[in-house]
Every structure is written in structure tokens, then in C-alpha cells.
Amino acid sequence: MGRLFFYRNMAKTNLKNHAQLYIPYVVVGMMMSAMFYILYFLANDETTSKLKGGGSLPIILTMGTAVVGILSVILLLYTNSFLMKRRKKEFGLYNVLGLEKRHIVRIMFFELFYSAGAAIILGMGMGILMYKGLCLLLVRLMKGGVAYGFFVSVPCLVVTVVVFVAIYAFSYIVNCISIARMKTIELLHSSQTGEREPKIKWVLVLLGCIALGIGYYIAITTKAPLKALGLFFVAALLVMLGTYFLFVAGSIAILKGFKKNKSYYYHPKHMTAVSGLLYRMKQNAVGLASICILSTAVLVVISTTLSLYAGVEEYVEHASPYDVSMSYVPHSVSKDIVKLRSIEKSLADDMEKECEKNGLTVTETQFTCFFHGCYGFADNELLSGNNAYTGNIDDFSSMEKLIMVCAISAEQYKELTGENISLGKNEVAMYTLKDNRVQLKEEFKIDGMDFKCVKTLEEFPMEDPEYGLFNCFYIVMDSDDTMNEVCETFEEHGIIMASFDYTFGMNVTSDKEDKNARLKKATEIALKAASKDCEEGFSTRVDLKFETEDMCYGFYGGLFFLGITLGVVFMIGLMLIIYYKQISEGYEDRERFQIMLKVGMSKKEVSQSIKSQILQVFFLPLVVAIVHLSVAFPMLARILKVLSLAGTVTYVQCTLICVAGFAVIYGVVYAITARVYYKIVTV
């Protein structure tokens, strides 16, 4: 019992003496356990999945919980390794003074028990208190109703405690193995390891250049949105490897080059700076690379999710231009446009009557006849039936050559735009997407039918953002008869991804607050009245604008919430690494500071030299992170197309806001940690 009391007292004394090191360790554990509990609770809470558009929310939040769990392991093990490095000399002294290694590991157990216990208990308290606030934020982002009540999930608390106890237990086992394997002399001199001038590791420099070059090449040259989505993680992994290799070895090579330049190196300001930076980069290169990667991750995650969320209204306007859009879709490619028009007119009349019965006023009605088909694969032009689409898409390279043909008549184009286009037989006006990998010649064929483009359009009134994933050609044909002939060629070759839609869109107003509920009710009744037509080879398709908006805000609101959460987690890791890096360099520079003073440098010169080194090293990761983001920007913009972001202007604006905001936060973190650093150095 006396020995147990001794170990506990030693542990408490050590924690007090090393509060500067252990307080951040406890804070990180507390915040990570709180975030894990909140995300895990939200992922398993039925009330969140029942929110409007919240069907995909459990999957999104479960992924976020897994990411936070993995990052918790990484950050806590990193912090633990730093603590062990700083205290190995102390453990060596214990060994010299008579304590055996088995006594040391018992003291370490109580240190971990107190610090981990405080982190988990405080983390659970913080998670319980913060849960409601973050739940309300999530509901607000999803444009949902206010979720009242205060809840605590005991199962989620138990899971969180088990996960973090396991992480801390693993770190304790690692510490015990580390102590057991090291000799007393190694423990005493561990803080002086690596004091020799670093050598250039040319293999790592070469590997870093190759990895970074290939990652950048993929990001810049990948044009197809779907292919960009598939290759993004490959490019990201290569850039991460290249960043670590070049920070570890490339920075040493550059500084060695400065040192060999005698006219530059033998200068009062440059000599101490270059020499100091050499040792800094050797000992802190991995930490700097980690800061750079985490900074890039913060910028990418928050800028993309913010862009998607900010672009919801823009996307909804493209996808659902009317309050309600209704159409009959034939089960096969239909050639009877007259019948389609008749059916659609009847449905529109029924819909208008039901709107009046439900207190809705119809303000606008628009009929559109639109043909769209997935034609086939080609390299330079649309070819004849031998290359027709067969439904076999094996990889992203096949998707690059997939061709979408979307057509309306000249009469329809005039109704939509007010512009009259005069076209002869088999003459077309065409709008081509800028990102198409396949281009059409002036004269081309569609399954043997000859066409000639006589006018190039700058825009198209019915452009669909989703078609931007393929090679899409929007065509205005001279008449409905020509469109019928195109339908026949598609049907003859058995092309399955084609349809002829005759759709009407309707905008309505209402003085009552429940406009959406009334509109949905009117739509359901109108569809029941027209259901008999479905038996004749047609099916109905309905798009209610408010439902599309709810779905988008639900999905992208959930993504943005996850982006904010992961951004905060990444920032926690970033600040932790920066803090410990400043402390580590502070203790190392304190000795150099005294040596420089003894060899004749003034206190002002020493301070300026060290401050210059700190600034250069500290802001290097931020500069590199911004470069990474700039290179990845085109690839990320194409990936956002896959996720239905309507344009890149929103992404540009959100990215600039995120970069500016992050730079300010980064500067604040520097200012705070620099004070800790100077306090250590000048003691």
C-alpha cells in the first residue's frame, strides 16, 4: 500500500511539474472524445435521419465518426511520443537514483491514469453540453425544424469511453516497450540525439520530386469529372508522400546549397540563420510536413463543403426551374409526339384544376418537348450504329468517350428564349460543353443520318449540370419531324438510355403558409386521375421544387456540417503540433541562445536571428499548403461537378474566403505559441 501511495504521489508531482506539456495532452483528448461522442450520437439518432432530406445523414456522420476516431489515434499517439521524448532523460535519472524500470512504468501508469481519466471525463461532459448546440447547427444547415429537448445517450457514452480507453491503453503499452528496450545511458542522452549536421538524402529528394510531380500532373491534366473523382485520392497520397520527403530531405539540400555559396553564407545575418535552419529542419521536418498536410486538409475540406452548400440554390434553379414539373415518360423511345402532347396537356389541365381547389394560383405554365439519349462512344465524331451504346461501362476511360445527345425543335427554342433560328432540313444549331473530351465536326452523323451545324450557340436554355459529366451536345433541330426520325434510329439500334419527354412546368402562388403541402396534395390527386395512361406504355415523372431543395439542403447541409467538424478536428491537430514544436524548439534554442551570447553576438542580434528562423519555418507549411490547393483547384472543381455544383464561381469565392480566414487563424496561433517559445528561450 505504501508503494502504491508513493507511485501515485510521484505521478501527481510529475504532472504538476510538467503541466506545460500535459495540459495540451488532456485538452486534445477531451476535445477529440467530445467530437467522437457527438458525431456517433448524431449518426445513431433517429431524429436527425427523419429531418427533411436527412436520409443520407447517418452514412455521412458515420464516415465522419470513423475519421475522427482515426485522427484521435494519430494525434494522441503523436502527443504521447512527444511527451516521452521530453521525459526520457528524467526517467534515466530515476533509474540512476535507484528506481528500476518496473517502478518507472508504474509511475507512468498513474500519470496516464490521471491525465487520460481527466480527458475522458471532461470530454464526455463537454460532449453532452455541446451536443445540443451542434444538433441545432445541423438542423439549421439542413433548413429543418427546431429539435427541442435535451438528450444523453448512454450507449454512445459507453462506446466513446471504450474507444478512448483502448487508445490510451495502447499508448501506455508503447511507452512500456520503449522504456524496457532502452538502456539507462540512452535515456540520459536521448535529448541530445541528432545533434550532428544533417546529410542530404538524395534518394528521398528524388522520390519526393517524383511523387509530387506525378501528383501535380494528375491534378492538372485530368479533365473528365468522373475520372478526377477516381484519381483524386491517388493524387492526394502522392502529394502527401512528396511533401514529407521534400520537407525531410529537400529542405536540407536547399540549405546545404546556401551554405556552399560562400559569398552568401559568410554574412552575419545569413550564417546563423542558415546554420540554425539546418538543425531545425532535421529535427522538425516531419512536424512541418504534418502541419502542411493538415493545413491543406483544412482548406480542401472546408472550401469544398462550403462551396457545395453555398451552391444549393444555384443547383436547385438549374435542376428544378418550376415549382412543379410533370411529364409522362414512355417506356421505350416514343415517336408519337402528338400523343405525348395530348397526354401532357390533359395532365396539365387536371393539375391546374386541383391547384385551384387547393387554394393555389397558377402564375406560369411552360410546355417543353425534349429528347435526350446516350448515343455511344467515339473519338472524334458521332459515328454510325456500330459504335452505339450497349450499356457496358467498365471504367472511367469509357465514361470519357460516352456521348449524350440532347435536342429540341427550333419552335421550342423560340418559346424558351424568344430567339428565332432559321434551319433547313437536317441543319442544326449546336451548343457544345467546354469540357467535352470529344468534339464534333461541322458535318456529322447520328446513326447514318447526316447533319450539318450552321450555327454555334453560346448557351442553351435547358442545360443540365449532370450531363457535364459526359460529352454532351445540345442541338436545335429544324422540326419535330426530324426529331422523330432521330428517335427511330435510336430505337432501331436498341439504344436503351434514351427518352423523349414532353414536360410541363408550373409556378404557383398562395396566400397561405402551407403552400408546399397544398401543392403536393394537388399533385398526388392529379396523378391519380391520370394513372390510366401509365397502362399504355407510359410512366409519370414528377419533380417538386421544394422537395429537391429539401433533399439538397439535407445532403449538402450534412456534408458542410461534417466539413466544419473535420475542419475543427484538423485545426486541433494543427495547433497541437505547432504548440509542441514551439516548446521543443524553445528548449533547444535556449542553449544556442546562451552560446551565441558567449561568442560575442548581442542579445538583439541573437533575437533577430532566431525570430527570422522561426518565421521562415513557421509560415513555410502555410505557403506550401496554398500551393497544393492552387494546383488541386481544377481537379476539385471537376469533382464538384460530379456532386452537382452548378458552377465554379461559387467555389472560387468560397476558396478565397477559406484561405483568408485560415491564414488569419494560423497567424493568431503563431502569435500565441511564439509567446510560449520566447518565454522558454529567455529564461
Beta strands, then each sheet from edge to edge (+ up, - down):
strand 1: 324-330
strand 2: 361-377
strand 3: 402-409
strand 4: 427-432
strand 5: 443-446
strand 6: 449-456
strand 7: 471-477
strand 8: 498-509
strand 9: 538-544
sheet 1: 5+ 6- 4- 7+ 3+ 2- 8+ 1- 9+
end
